[in-house]
C-alpha cells in the first residue's frame, strides 16, 4: 500500500472517530447541580441515594439557618431543593429575591399544609411544593416536572417581555408619526417614510428615532 493511500485511510478513521465522539457528546445529558437545604443529615443521605444514576447531583448540603442568598451566590446551583418541616420567613424572602434576580427551579418538601402559606411560596418562585414525607421513588419525577415547569415559565416570561417591548415601540412610533403629521403637515404615509429614512440614514432603530422626534417636536 502506498504511503498516500495509508494517510487517506488514517484520515477517514479519524473522521469516523470524530463523528462518533461528536454524536456521543450530543447524547450526553448535562448534570444538574443541586443545592440541598436540609437540617436532617440522614434524610439528605436518602435523597442523595435516590438520585444516584440520574442527571441530578447534590453538590452542597446547607442548614436552613444559613443564608440562602449567600449559598446560592457562592455555589451557583442549577436547582434548589428545600426539605424542612416548616420554612421560615427568611427563606420565603430569599426565594422571592432569587426568583427576581437569579431565577432557577426550586423544589420544596415540607410538612406545612396551610393553603395561604403554600400560595406564598409558589408566588415566591417555588416550582414544586410537595407536602408529606419524602419518598425516594418520587424524587426524580418531581424534579423532572419542576425543571420542565420552570423552563416553560421562563419561556413565557421572555415572550411576554418581548410582546410588551414591541407594543411600547409601536406606541412610540405612532406617537411620533402623529406629531410629524400635526407639526409638519404630513400625511400618515409620508410621516412614516420620513421616520424610516432617518432610521436608515443614522443606523438607529425606528423606535429610537421616534423617541428623539417626540422629544424634539414637543418643544416647538
C-alpha positions in Angstrom: 0.0 0.0 0.0 1.3 3.4 -0.9 2.0 6.0 1.8 -0.6 8.4 0.3 -3.3 5.7 0.5 -2.3 4.9 4.1 -2.7 8.6 5.0 -6.2 8.7 3.4 -7.3 5.6 5.3 -6.0 7.1 8.6 -7.7 10.4 7.9 -11.0 8.5 7.2 -10.6 6.6 10.5 -10.0 9.9 12.3 -13.1 11.4 10.8 -15.2 8.4 11.7 -13.9 8.6 15.3 -14.5 12.3 15.5 -18.1 11.8 14.2 -18.7 9.1 16.7 -17.3 11.2 19.5 -19.4 14.2 18.5 -22.6 12.1 18.4 -21.7 10.7 21.9 -21.2 14.2 23.2 -24.6 15.3 21.7 -26.3 12.4 23.5 -24.7 13.2 26.9 -27.4 14.6 29.3 -25.9 17.5 31.3 -25.7 17.1 35.1 -28.0 19.5 37.0 -26.3 20.6 40.2 -28.4 20.8 43.4 -28.1 22.9 46.5 -29.9 21.0 49.2 -31.3 22.8 52.2 -32.0 20.3 55.0 -31.4 20.1 58.7 -31.6 16.3 58.7 -28.4 14.6 57.5 -29.9 11.1 57.4 -32.8 12.5 55.2 -30.2 14.2 53.0 -28.3 10.9 52.5 -31.6 9.2 51.5 -32.2 11.9 48.9 -28.7 11.6 47.6 -29.1 7.9 47.2 -32.4 8.3 45.5 -30.7 10.5 42.8 -27.9 8.0 42.0 -27.5 7.2 38.3 -29.7 10.3 37.4 -28.9 13.6 35.8 -29.2 15.3 39.3 -26.3 15.7 41.6 -26.3 17.2 45.1 -23.2 19.3 45.3 -23.8 21.0 48.6 -25.8 20.5 51.8 -26.7 23.6 53.8 -28.5 24.1 57.1 -31.8 26.2 56.9 -30.2 28.7 59.4 -27.5 29.6 56.9 -28.1 32.5 54.4 -29.8 31.1 51.3 -28.8 34.1 49.2 -25.2 33.6 50.2 -25.2 29.9 49.5 -26.8 30.5 46.0 -24.3 33.3 45.2 -21.3 31.2 46.2 -22.3 27.8 44.7 -24.4 28.9 41.7 -26.6 25.7 41.6 -28.9 24.7 38.8 -31.6 23.7 41.2 -32.5 24.5 44.8 -34.1 21.7 46.9 -35.5 22.6 50.3 -36.6 19.8 52.7 -37.8 21.2 56.0 -40.8 20.8 58.2 -41.8 24.5 58.4 -40.0 27.0 56.1 -39.1 30.3 57.8 -40.0 33.8 56.7 -36.3 34.4 55.8 -36.4 31.6 53.3 -39.6 33.0 51.8 -38.0 36.4 51.3 -34.8 34.9 50.0 -36.7 32.8 47.4 -38.5 35.9 46.3 -35.2 37.7 45.7 -33.7 34.8 43.9 -36.8 34.5 41.7 -36.4 38.1 40.7 -32.7 38.4 40.2 -31.4 34.9 39.6 -34.3 32.6 38.8 -33.8 28.8 39.0 -36.0 25.8 39.7 -36.9 25.4 43.4 -38.4 22.2 44.9 -39.7 22.3 48.4 -40.6 19.3 50.5 -42.5 20.5 53.7 -45.0 19.4 56.3 -46.7 22.8 56.1 -50.2 22.3 54.7 -51.7 25.8 55.1 -53.0 26.9 51.7 -52.1 30.5 52.1 -48.5 29.6 53.0 -48.2 27.3 50.0 -49.5 30.0 47.7 -46.9 32.4 49.2 -44.1 30.0 48.3 -45.4 29.4 44.8 -45.6 33.2 44.3 -42.0 33.5 45.6 -40.8 31.2 42.8 -41.2 27.6 44.1 -41.6 25.4 41.1 -42.9 22.4 43.0 -44.3 22.3 46.6 -44.7 18.8 48.0 -46.4 18.1 51.3 -45.6 15.0 53.3 -42.7 12.6 53.8 -40.1 12.4 51.2 -40.3 9.1 49.3 -37.2 8.0 47.3 -39.1 6.8 44.2 -41.0 10.1 43.9 -37.9 12.4 44.0 -36.7 12.2 40.4 -40.2 12.6 38.7 -40.8 15.6 41.0 -37.5 17.2 40.0 -38.2 16.5 36.3 -41.6 18.2 36.5 -40.2 21.1 38.4 -37.4 21.7 35.9 -39.9 21.4 32.9 -42.3 23.8 34.6 -39.6 26.3 35.4 -38.3 26.3 31.8 -41.8 26.8 30.4 -42.5 29.6 32.8 -39.2 31.4 31.9 -40.0 31.0 28.2 -43.4 32.6 28.7 -41.8 35.4 30.7 -39.4 36.1 27.8 -42.3 36.0 25.3 -44.4 38.4 27.4 -41.4 40.8 27.8 -40.8 40.8 24.1 -44.5 41.4 23.4 -44.6 44.4 25.9 -41.4 45.8 24.2 -43.0 45.5 20.8 -46.2 47.3 21.9 -44.2 50.0 23.6 -42.1 50.5 20.4 -45.3 50.6 18.3 -46.9 53.2 20.6 -43.7 55.4 20.4 -43.7 55.2 16.6 -47.4 56.0 16.4 -47.0 59.0 18.7 -44.0 60.4 16.7 -45.9 59.8 13.5 -48.9 61.8 14.8 -46.7 64.7 15.9 -45.0 64.8 12.5 -48.4 64.9 10.8 -49.5 67.7 13.0 -46.3 69.8 13.2 -45.1 69.3 9.6 -48.5 68.9 7.9 -47.5 65.4 6.5 -49.8 62.5 5.5 -49.5 59.4 7.7 -47.6 57.6 4.9 -45.1 60.5 4.4 -44.6 60.8 8.1 -43.7 57.1 8.4 -41.4 57.2 5.4 -39.6 60.2 6.8 -39.0 58.4 10.1 -37.9 55.2 8.3 -35.4 57.2 6.2 -34.0 58.9 9.2 -33.5 55.5 10.9 -31.8 54.1 7.8 -29.6 57.1 7.4 -28.5 57.2 11.0 -28.3 53.5 11.6 -30.8 53.8 14.5 -33.8 51.7 15.4 -37.1 53.1 14.4 -38.3 53.4 18.0 -35.1 55.3 18.9 -35.8 57.8 16.1 -39.4 58.1 17.4 -38.1 58.9 20.9 -35.9 61.7 19.6 -38.6 63.1 17.4 -41.1 63.2 20.2 -38.7 65.0 22.5 -37.9 67.5 19.7 -41.3 68.1 18.3 -42.8 68.7 21.8 -40.5 71.7 22.2 -41.7 73.5 19.1 
